[in-house]
Amino acid sequence: FCTPCLQECLKPKKPVCGVCRSTLTPGSRALDLEKQIETTETTCNGCNKKMFLSKMRSHAASCPKYQSYIMEGVKAVTKEPLHSTRSFPNRFTFPCPYCSEKNFDQEGLVEHCKALHSMDAKQVVCPICASMPWGDPNYRSANFMEHLQRRHRFSYDTFVVGDYDADEDDMMAQVLMRSLRDK
């Protein structure tokens, strides 16, 4: 987990794991897991050097062959740009679908709508979803306020690294092939 994701998991009164939903106890260390990481040997996919898992992160950061290995995987799933940069939708600022006030970031739009439009029942198109490659610019949400609270509590940019246009099926196939090859 990255720190922001782990912090989200620890926010509720009863913290749970973001993967398996088992109860988390903040501050208690997983000693059995630490021992396993310290004693399990692995091989760098770049230079084939053997080391313990506990040393892999620092090695990967400084191994140019590992960096090349990672970039090969990224290039394998990234599509060539189909459009000039000017035709990419703006995914950073959004207009309010109720009053058309402009230039809200995602968090600002959520706060604006909660403050000024929480009782408005008009069906509107979510400008955040409409800007995404998978978004339907004609879909009107039956309950936009609930949609905002459920779908847009975080920014997609936090989780989508790099290319929104990378083909998801190609990425999954590449990951599976690499995981089988890496064993």
Buried (B, 14 or more C-beta within 10 A) or exposed (E): EEEEEBEBBEEEEEBEEEEEEEEBEEEEEEEEEEEEBEEEEBEBBBEEBEEEEBBBEEBBEEBEEBEEBEEEBBEBBBEEEEEEEEEEEEBEBBEBBBEEEEEBEBEBBBEBBEEEBEEBEEEBBBBBBBBBEEBEEEEEBEEBBEBBEEBBEEBBEEEEEEBBEBEEEEBEEBEEEBEEEEE
